[in-house]
Structure formats: C-alpha cells, structure tokens
Amino acid sequence: MTTTVPHWIGGAPTSGSTTEYGPVWNPATGARSARVPLAGAADVDAAVAAATAAFPGWSQSSLSARTRIMFAFRELVAAHADELAEIICDQHGKVLSDARGEVQRGLEVVEFACGIGQLLKGEYSGQVSTGVDTYSFREPLGVVAGITPFNFPAMVPMWMFPVAIACGNTFVLKPSERVPGASVRMAELWKEAGLPDGVFNVVHGGREAVDALLDHPGVAAVSFVGSTPVARQVHRRASEAGKRVQALGGAKNHAVVLPDADLEFAADHLTAAAFGSAGQRCMAVSVAVAVGEAADPLVEILRAKAAAVTVGPGRAEGSDMGPVITADARARIGAAVDGAGRQGAAVVVDGRDLKVPGHDDGFFIGPTLLDRVTAEMDAYRQEVFGPVLAVVRVADVDEAIALINANPYGNGTAIFTSGGEAARRFQREVTVGMIGVNVPIPVPMAYYSFGGWKDSLFGDTHVHGPEGVAFYTRAKVVTSRWPHVSRREAARYDFPTAQ
C-alpha cells in the first residue's frame, strides 16, 4: 500500500476533501515512495479557519508562554535532526550531511525566535508634552502563510514560521508537494512541544492551493521563496488582495576570482558551492568570473576538482552530491548544456552521461563545467538550477563588477582575493543583497536577514532576522494622559502641539 503524506490541519493529520494525489519520488532510485493529497480551495479554507480560530488565544498568550514552547520545539528538532535529514535525503536526494546542515541552519532561526521577548521590546518617551507620555509596541498580523520550494524542505520553512509564530501569528505552510514529509514531521514536533492546535498548519498542493492562499481574505501576509517568474506573480496577486508580501525569487550568483587569489582555495570552494546539493540552491555559485591571468589556471584546477566529485545516493557513505529532484529537471539541465555547446561555450567537464551503478533509474546528472561563456548565452542568462558551473572571462575587476550589476538577479555574490582594497570596493559597488569575501555562499546567520536585490526579491523586507520580526508584526503608538481631577485642561479646537 502506498504511503500517504497527509495535510496537518487544526493539530491533526488529514487527507482533506480532495481525491487528487500527487507522487512523491525517491530521486536516487527513481521509484515512487509515497503520495500526497493536493489541496483545493476547501482544504485551504479549513486550514485558514483553524488558524483563525487559534489566533485570539495565541496572540494574547504571554511572551513567557510562547518562549517556553519555542525552546521545547528547539530541543525536539535538535533531538530529531537525523530523522528529519533522512526524510529530506529520501525525498529531495541531497546527501545526508547536506540535509543535516540544512536542519541546523533552520534550527538557528528557531533559536533566534526563542529571544522574542527581547525582539518585541517597544519604545517609551515620557513627558512628551505636559502630563503626556508616548510609547509603542508591535502586535501580530493574524493568519500568515508560507509557500516554500523543494530545495530546502526544512530550512526555508524555518526561515518563516518560527519568527511568525513567536510574534503571535498563526501559520499555514504550503510546502513543495515534491518534498512534503519534513513539514508534517515538524508539525508533529510542534504539537509535542505544546503548541496549541491550529497555530501551525500544513496543506500540500500545487497552483490551486497557492492561488487559494493568495486570494483568501483570512490571510494577512504571505512569504514566498521560488523562481523569479512565480515570485513576481505571487507578489502582484497577493498585493492586489491587500496582503503584506515578501517574495524571494531566483538567482544567478557570481564568484569573482582575482589573479591575487589563492586559486587552489578558490577552486575548492567554488566546486563545493556549485555542485553541492546538485546545484539546487538559490545561493549556489553558478558563474565563476575569472579575471585576467587567473582564467587558464583556474579552469584547469576546476576541471580536476569537478571530475573528482563523487556522485551517488544521498544515503551512501562518501557521496559528495546526489541526484536532481526529478527526471524532468535532469532533462532540462541536460538541454541547457546542449544549448551552451551549440552557442560556443566549451564543455570542459560533461556530466550528461553520468551513470551511477545500481541506480540506473535515478535522476542523476554529473558536475558540468563550461568555459568561455558570454553574457549573451542562454547558459548565462537563465537560471539552470543544476550542477553546472559557467566560467566567464573578464579583463579586470571593473568589468567583473559591471557584469554582475548588469545581471537582472541580485541574490548573492562573492569575491576571492588577497587584497583588501579590491574586496572593499567590490562589496560597496555590486548591486547584490548578500556578499561573500573569500566565502562562496554568504548565507547570513539567523540574527541577520536573508534576501537579495533586483529580480531576486519582490517586496520590501528580507526573511528571518530583524526584518522578519518587522514583517510579521505591525506597530501601535499610544499617546496617553492621566489628568488629575482638579486640574483638567480644556479641550482645544486647534491642532494639538506639545506644551
């Protein structure tokens, strides 16, 4: 009998009202491992209704009560980190060590949210006028929704719901239907931690479920991570429905390598950043910008390192990189490499014909290195989202910065150099939201916020960190006076000013 991964609504698993199910694959074997119900509008209504019913009690709960539950959830996630990693490995395909790292980075956001008492402190100004005080505080929005991608089944949802819930909101999560298991397991851990029923809900599905959340009058805000075309649509549609929106889109992350860099060090880190998780990261390095005389030796080192990557099932000891998410993704990535070759790029390392012994039906494609890619080629302009590293050659750092700034994406970038002047200039001049100096994947810690610029972000705020708290709350400012009964001031008809 096929395993069903259920929705989680009102504190309990349910298959909902739908009769339509989608497949869940094991990318390493190519076998169907489970099925998942695909929510319709009625299931979304049920989840929003459960969250709406839970909101009054949860939003008025004390900060101490919320913090205790956050700490309990933190301990449970830590205790079940290996289990969550195994679920991710089996449904996404990434190697176990990478999946454990994902859980840990999500856990750090939970730890940040455990300090919610400090994060929600307001301001107070006494005696702003005679006998008048002014103070502010922040309140939750209501029911908020998260729509998350397949590539980080635990971490990206944990960018959102710990902060939202700690702030007093209730949450409806719509994870990718391709990797549904981790979200439901985390819902079970929330319940074990003592979270009231209805505060955290999970509905699976495709576009129908997404549109129902974007249009639902009971949803106050939407957080989204996915491709740029979808992020743009989500931002438009949810904004038109009067919701607060943060929508993170795609990326084309460049890493600039200057001639004064340690090329062995740079190539080692570029290889891991390009091919880790089979390149299916929004912060993966997909373009190496080789400056001047660094180009030829860098390509040769990258060639050797790409060829040495061990590709295999995520659970196999020694695997550096697993499969991509679906057979369609493998075909799409292969077609992108085909096109690059036709347009004049040199295919230095070709992963299209990779075979993993004993896993002939798995969705594997090997590390691929392209050289002499230009900004006009499709392999540069499009987000490949696979294990493909394109080398673009430029004459100097000016041309490198101009290349990055001309790109429509602005998620992450990096520079490898031993010179502080070039690094400082780079970090101040590039129009990108997250920058690494000799760090290829500059994902900030949880107490900073994550997000890009340009077509990598639609909306005003980044996720988690201080901007996450601001996104999931709104401010109230109170001006108060407590006049003594014997000294009542007469009301004035002119506009009030400080006295």
Secondary structure, DSSP 4 states (H G I P E B T S, - for coil): ---B--EEETTEEE--S---EEEEEETTTTEEEEEEE---HHHHHHHHHHHHHHHHHHHTS-HHHHHHHHHHHHHHHHHTHHHHHHHHHHHH---HHHHHHHHHHHHHHHHHHTTHHHHT--EEEEEEETTEEEEEEEEE-SEEEEE--SS-TTHHHHHHHHHHHHTT-EEEEE--TTS-HHHHHHHHHHHHHTPPTTSEEE---SHHHHHHHHH-TT--EEEEES-HHHHHHHHHHHHHTT-EEEEE----EEEEE-TTS-HHHHHHHHHHHHHGGGG--TT-EEEEEEEGGGHHHHHHHHHHHHHT--B--TTSTT-SB---S-HHHHHHHHHHHHHHHHTT-EEEE--TT---TT-TTS-----EEEES--TTSHHHHS---SSEEEEEEESSHHHHHHHHHHSSEESEEEEE-S-HHHHHHHHHHS--SEEEES-SS-PPPTTS-B--EETTEESS--BSHHHHHHHTEEEEEEEEE---TTSPPPP-SSPP---
